[in-house]
Amino acid sequence: MPGLMMKDREALDRMRWLYAALTYIGTLPFIGCALLLVLDVSNIPYLGAPQKVMGAYGLVIVSFMAGAHWGQQIALKAANPINLHLTSISVALCAWISHLLLPDAAFMSVLIVLFAMLLATDFQLHQSGVID
């Protein structure tokens, strides 16, 4: 049995490495668009203005992260201190409506707040032992 446990641990370590790598890779569109904005590039061929590209990507990512909370709520067997169904749908809808109604700079500000809220939710879930 010790050999089996070691294999499980190695697999878990590989998965953690993969999750970290995917997280950092996921920041590249934000970093790239920010760099293009600093360099005063007004158009990305086939994609459009960097601020529009960044906003659309931010909308996708914030919705994806909120959706992960939805899945966590479904998977939980015990009571949870946070209603993740409510918070996840609220974040996704707020992002979508803000994207439709607000100018780019205001929408980016909303995204920053929403990402901070998702981080705070993850921190609270970690503190309560729901996630690693």
Secondary structure, 3 states (H helix, E strand, C coil): CHHHHHHHHHHHHHHHHHHHHHHHHHCHHHHHHHHHHHCCCCCECCCECHHHHHHHHHHHHHHHHHHHHHHHHHHCCCCCCCCHHHHHHHHHHHHHHHHHHCCHHHHHHHHHHHHHHHHHHHHHHHHCCCCC
